[in-house]
Structure formats: C-alpha cells, structure tokens
Amino acid sequence: MSDVVALIEQTMNIPYTKHTLGNGLPVLIHEDHRCPIVAVNLWYHVGSKNEQPGRTGFAHLFEHLMFEGSAHYDHGYFQPLQQAGAVLNGSTSSDRTNYWEVVPTSGLELALWMESDRMGHLLPALTEEKFRNQRDVVLNERRQNYENRPYGMAAMAIVDALFAPDHPYHWLTIGSPDDLRAASLADVRAFFSRYYHPANASLALAGDVDPESALAMVEAHFGDIEPGPAVGPVVHRSEPAGEARLVMEDAVELPRLYLNWLSPAIFAQGDADLDLAADVLADGKSSRLYKTMVYERRIATDVTAVQQSRELCGFFQLVATAAPGHTLAELEAAMSAELAHVADSGPTAAELKRSLAQAEAQFIYRVQIVGGFGGKSDQLNQYNVFVGDPGYFGHDLQRYREATPASVAAAARSVLLEAPRVAVSVVPRGRLDLALPDSAKVVCS
C-alpha cells in the first residue's frame, strides 16, 4: 500500500510556473519532456451562468463561432492545426468555456498564434452569415441531443424546476431556441467583448517546452491584446424553487425516474462527501442500489448517482429506469430506503475504502496525459480559475482522504433527506399511471 500511496503523491506533484502578462492573462507552464508534444489549453471564465433570461445559449454558440476563423486567418480553424499534426477541440459548461490543442513541439507557435488571433481579433471576421449558419448548427444540435433523443428533455425539466427562474443555472447550456432565434449579431458581439479577453481567461501549457522561451512566445502573441473589462462574480441565490413532482411523456419504452437535490458547490464543504455517497449508492455492480434494484429485486434495468459539482452550487442526482412491469413508485421507495440508510450510518469501512480508491484512481487517470479533456493542462486551468491555485491537486485529493462514514452520512442527511427535492418521471406516451403519484404534467420546448 505504501508504494501505491507514493505513486499517487508523485502523480499529484505537478511542478508548474505561473506568470501574469501585463494585460492580466495568467500563464501556467508545466515542463514534461517525456514526449515531443505540447498541450495548449485555454479557459475563458464564462459559461451559460453568465447569460441572462431571454438571452441564453450565447456561450455555447461562441464555442462554435470561434472555430470559424478570425481576422488574420478567416477560414476553418481545424485544417492548419491538423495539418501540423494536432488534435484539438473545445467545450462549454455552465461555468467555463475551454479550447485546447495538443501539438507536436514544432507546432506550439502555430497553436498560440491561432488562439491569440481568435481572442484578440475574432470580431472583424464575425459576419452575419457566420452567425446565422452556426446558430442553425446549434439549433440542430439541440434537436439531436435533447428534443429528439429519448429522455432528452428531462434535463430541461430538471433545471427549470430545481433552480428559481432568476438563478443562473435555470437554463441549459445549449440555450433556448427562442432566445437563439431572437438574438442579433450585435447581441453576440457584445457578449464576446464582455467575456472573451485576457483578464477573463487562463492559459496553460504542458509538455515539451522550455518555460522561459514558451513564456516569451506567449508574450509575443498575447501581450498586445487589450485586457478587457473586469468581470465580477455572478450574483445568485441557491434556494431551490421548491419541492416538486413532475411527469413528462416521451417516445420511450420504459419509464425513468430522476431525483434531484441542490448540493454544495465544487470544492465546497460536503462536495467530496457527496461524490463518495454517489459512489456507494450506484457506482458499479457492487454498489448498494445496483445490487438491490437491478440484481436482487430486478425492478430496474439501471441506476446511477452523481454529484453534479458546479461553481455556484451543485445538484445531486439519482436516476433509475424501471424494468418492464414495474412502476416508478417502486423505484422511488427503494431509492429512498437506501438513502435513509446512508444518511443514518454512512458507508461501511470497506465501502469507504473502495470509494476512496476509486477517487484516487480518477485523479491519476486525469493527469496521465498533458492535454485534451482532462490532462495536466486542463487541471491546472480548472484549479486556477475556480480556486485561484493551479497547484490545488493535493488539497483536492485530501478532501476525499479526510472523509469518514460520519461525514458522508452528515452530507447525505443534510442534502438528500432534509432539503427539498425535484422528482421527474419520464413515461411512455399515454402511460401517466407509471409516474410517481401526484406528479404535475410538464411539457418542455
């Protein structure tokens, strides 16, 4: 066991340097010469939580628009980097937008030039045609991933009921189709100017670099970009909209139940304990709910649990699909009974040991590579943006190591038993009888 602990400690010790350019851009550099590649990872501290009711979906829209060319390279973003041997992508969440490239060492300057050009010079190339085209792409993505996907609209019903209308998490990251259709080019240009600039970003380089020369390269490409306006914290309140039971009809064969509670924010007290509670409840075939509901009683075909950690506040979610011939009321009774057990006594010592091992393994998996989704560069940026400390690896892991059966029980009791919840039943069309009793019908669009 000491060898395993030593490996974990070594893995978590990721040396880096941090510099801040004159325009406010933080630059994090991790040197790793084991492979001739470099990860370029750029976070903008903007997501759907920075939008306003009636003007949603802008952050995700820019994830698309920023691959469409900028002033000094007004073409598709992928081709020149892929020709240089790069892999690249981007993503948007409620809290941040992320762009990354992993390039051969010789391609670092190309990646930095292209990232800097779309940060500092995107708007001159942002035309009405590009805007309308990518808006249509996003609307089609919404249809594919939500409107036409089985159970897809449940996510909208959940956030709509779980968060009050003025809460920044009340809408999906992809936004409302009505809002996107009503948006103008001037609206999205103003959104870009507000959030996509050096003072609201974090740049991480990891891999085969010399820190001094890499910093000089970053300064050459990013240093003359205007810092942009200060972006303050998003004002919000975390109170739930209230206890709710909802039912949606969908083109599905089996009913599914979603139980949801507001929970602590990422890295806050109780966040790690609820991660561990989710693992004990429904991670793998040895978890409590899988054994009870899927294997022994066979009332469910699947069951999952997750602590959805976000910057302002999280939400804890239990999901189960009913087996043929069973109702969601049966699933709810089984889930509630097991929640009560965890809230009363927490996990056993063996369960907690297993869950901690899983958490430690996930830490190692995330930093086995230098870039991409996860990887050292992505983790450095996450910690820098959310807690202001790129080297937060050890502190993050320590949250899990300090958990006890009592602390997991206390977190479960506070969040999953004593707080209001939102229960969403998704049932086949015409089978409202399979939903939880006293559920209000809801239709999302």
N, C-alpha and C positions, 0 to 999 in steps of 0.2 A: 504493500500500500504506500510506503514511503516513496518508492520510485514513481508511482502514479502522481502523488502529490507534487513531487519535484518537477515532473513533466508539465503539470498544469501551471505551477508557479513560473516556470521558464517560458511557457507559452504566453502567459499574461504579461510578461515583462517585455513590452514592445517599445524600444527606445525611439524617441522622436525629438525633433526640434520644432519650436513654434516661433513664427515671426509674424509681424503685422505690418503690412505695407502702409504707406502714408495715407492712402485712401480708405483705410480701415479693413482691408481684406486679410483675414487670418490665413496663414500658410503653414501647414503641418507637413513635415517631411520625415519619412521613415526609410532608412537605408537598409537594403537587403540585396546582396549581390549573388544570391544562390542561383538566380535565373535571369537571363538578359531581357527582362521585361519591366515596365513601369506602369503602375496604376495611377491614373489621373481621376480624381473623384471630387466633384463639386456639389456642395449642398447650398440651396437657397432656403432661407428660413421663412418659407411661405408655402401654405397648403390651402385646402378648402376652408380651414377655420379663419383665414384672413379675408374671406369673401363676406358679402352682405346678403341678406334675404332679397330676392329679386335680381341678384347679380351673382349667381353661383356657377361653378364649373370653369371659372377663368384659369385657375392654377393648372388644372389638368389640360385645358386647351393649350396652354403655353408649353406643356410637355411636348405636344405635337408641333406647334409653331416653331419651336426652337430647333427643330431638325430640318426646317425648310429653307435655310440659307440666311445669310446676314450681308451687311453692306459690301464687304470685300471678298465674299465668296457666296454669291447669290444662286446657289444650287443645293441639291440634296446633301445632307450632312454626312451620310454614311459612306459614300463612294471613296473619297480621297483617303479616309482613315482605313477603310477595309483594304484598299489597295496597298497601304503601308503595312498591312498585317495585323490591324487592330480588331478587337471586339469591343462593342460599345452598346449602350442602352441608357434608359432613363426611367424614372418612375415618379409618381406623385402620391402623396398621402394627405391626410387631414392636416399634417403639421409641417411637412417639408417637401421640396422638390429636389430630386437628385439626378445628376448626369454623370456618367462615368465612361472612361475608355481604358482599356488595357492594351498597351502598345509595345512593340519591340523598343529597346532602349533608343535606337536611332529615330524613332517616331515621336519622342517626347515633345520636341519643339512644335511639330505639326499639331499635336493634340492641344497644347497650350495656346497656340495661335488661334485655332478654331474656337476653343472655349472662350477665349478673351474677345474674339470678334462678335460672337453672339451675345456676350454680356454687355459689351460697350457699344455695339453697332448693329443691333438687330432691327430697331425701328425703321431706319431708312429703307430696309428691304421688306418690311411687313406691309403688303399690299392688301387691298380689298379682296382680290381674287384668292390669295393665300388664306386669308382669314375665313372666307366663306367655304373654301374647299376643306380646310381642316375642321371647321365647325361641323360640316356634313360627315366627316370621318368620325368625329366624336359621337355625334348622334347615332350613327350606325353602330359604333362600338357599344353604346348604351343599349341599343336594341338587342344586340347579340349577347351581351353579358348580363343583362338584367331583365328586360321586357320579354324576351323570347326564350329565356333559359328557365328550366323547371326550378321552382323555388326562388328564382332570381329576385323577385320584387319584395321578398321578405325583408331584405336588408333595409329597404326604404321604409317599410312599415315600422321596423325596429327603431331606427334613429329618429323617426318622426315622433314616435310615442315616448321614447326614453329621454330625449332631450327637449327642453322647452323651446318654443318657436324662436326665441331670441338667442338661443345657445349656438355657438359656432359649429357644433357637431350635429346640428339638427338636419343637415342635408348630406347626401352622398358626395364623395369627392368628384364623381363624374358630372355632378350638377343636374339642374332641372332642364328638361328640353325647352320649356317655355322661356326660361331665363337665357339659354344659349341662343334661341331664335331671336329674342328681343335685343340681344347685345349688339352694339355697333363697333366698328373699328376704333372709334375714338375711346370707347369704354375699355377695350382691351389694351390699347396703347397706354392709357393712364394707369392701368393695373401693372403693366410691365415697368413703367417708370417708377412706380411706388416701391416695388419689391425686388427687382432683379438687378442688383448692383453690388459693388464690393462690400459696403457696410452691412449688407444683409446676407452675406454669403460666407462659406468656409471652404477652402481648397486644401485637399490632402494629396500628397504624392507618396507612393510607397513602391519600393523596388530598387532596381539597379541604377541608382542615382548618386552623384556626389552632392551633398546638401548645399555646399557653397555655390557651385555652378548652377544647380537646379533653382536655387533662390534667385540668382541673377537672371535666369531665363524667365522666371515668373514675373520679376520686377519689370523686365523689358516688355512683356506682353500685357500685363495687367496694371502696371503702375500709373499709367496716364488716364485710366478710366475714372470718371467722376465718381465720388463716393456714394452719392445718392442721399435721399432724406433718411433721417433716423426713423427706425421702425420700433415702436413701443410694444409692450405686451398686449395681447388680446384680452379685452375685458369680458368677463363671463361670470355666470353663476352656475354651480354644479347641481343645484337641486333638480331632482327628476320632475318631469311633467306630471307624474303621479302613477299610482298603481293602475295597471291596465290589462285587460284580456281582449285580444283581438283575433279575428279569424279572416283568412284570405282564401278564396277559391282559386285554383290554378290547374293547369293541364298536367297533373301528376297522377301517379297510380297509388302512391302510399302517402298517408298524412305524416306531417313532420311538425315537431314542437320546438320552439325556440324560447328559452327562459333567459331573461336579461336583467342585470342589475348595474347601476352605477358603481364604480370602484375607484381605488386610488390611481393617481396619475403615474406615468412611468417614473421609476426610481423613487417614488414616494413611499412612506411607511405603509407596509401591507401589500405593496405591489408584488414583491418576490414571494411572500407567503401565499398569495392567491395563485401565482404561477404553479407553486408546488401543490396547492389544493387541486388545481385543474389536472395536474399530472396524476395525482392519487385517484381522482374521480374517474377519469376517462382516457388516459393515455395508454393505449396498448391493451392486449388481451388479458393482462393480469390486473388491470385496473378494476376498481370496485363496481362501477356501473356497467362496464362491459361484461364482467362475469355474471352480474345479477340479471341484467336486462337482455343481453344478447345470447349468452351461453347457457345459463341455467333456466331462466323463465321463458326465453325466446319470444319476448313481447316486442323487441326492437331489432331492426336489422343493423343499426349502427348507433353510436353515441359518441359525442365529442364534447370537450370542455376547453375553454380558452380564456385567459385573462388578456383582454384587448388593451394593452398599455398605450396610452396616448399622452400628449404633453399637458393638456389642461386637466383632464380626468380620464379614467379608463372606463371600460364596462366589461363585466364578466358574463360569459355566455355558455349555456348548456344547450346542446342540440341533440335530438334523437328522432329517428324515423321509425314509425310503428310497423311492426310485422303485419302481414295480412291477417285480418280477423281481429285486430286489436285497436283500441281507441287511444287517443292522446291523453285521456284522463288516467288510464292505466300507467302510461309513461310518466305523467306528472307525479303520481303517487309514489312510484318507485324512486324517482329522482329526488323528490322532497324528503323521503325517508333517509336516503343516503346522505343528503346534505345535512340533515339534523344530526346524524352520527358524526360526521366530520366536524361540525360546529361544536359538538359536545366534547369530544375527546381528541380530535385531530387525527393525523395519521399514526399508524404504529411506527415503532422504531425502524422496522425493516422497510416499511413503505417510504419513510422519510429518507432513509439511506439510498434507496433505489432512485427516488426523485432527485436527490442531490447529485447522484452520479449522472443522471440524465442532463441536469442543468450544466454540470461541469463539461460533459461531452459536447453540448451545444456551444459553449464558449470556445472550445478547441476547434470545432468544425468551422466556426465563423472566422477564425483567424489563421486557417491553414493556407489561405491564398492572400495575395496582396490586394486584389481588386475585384470588381464586379458587385453584385448584390451581396452584401456581407463583405468579408475580407478586411484586412487591416486598415486600408484607407477609408472604407465606409464606416468602420467602428470608430476610428479617430474622429471623423466628422460628426458622427452621432453624439459622442460624448462632448465634443467641443460646442456643438450647437445647443444641446439640451441642458448640460450642467456646467459648461464653461471650463471643462478639464479634459483635454484629449487623453490623458493617461488614467482615466477612471476605471480601467479594466479590473484592477484588483478590488476596488471598492464595490464595483458592481457584483462581482462574484461573491464577495464577503456577505452581501445581503442574504444570499441563499445559504451560506455556511452557518450563519447565525440563527437561522430559523429552527424552531423547536415544535414539537407536537402542540404545545400550548399556544405558541404564536400563530401557527396555521389555524388552529381552532378559533382563536380570537378574531382573526381576519375573516374567516368564513362566517362566524356568528354575526359580526358587525355588518358585513356586506350582503350575505346571502340569506340571512334569516330575519334580521331586524330592519332592513331597508325595503322600500317599495320595489316591486319588480314589474317588468313588462313581459307578458306571455303572449306569443304569437303562434297561432295554429295555422298551418297551411294544409288545406284538404283538397281532395279531388272535387271537381265541379259537381254540384248537386249533392254533396255529402257533408253538409254542415253538421250533421249528427255526430261526426267523428271528432269534432273540435272539443276543446275544453268547454264545460258548461258555462253559460252566461258570458260568452265572448261576443263582442260587438263586431259586426262585419265591417271590413275596411277595404277600399279599393284604391290602389296607388297608381299614379300615372307619371 
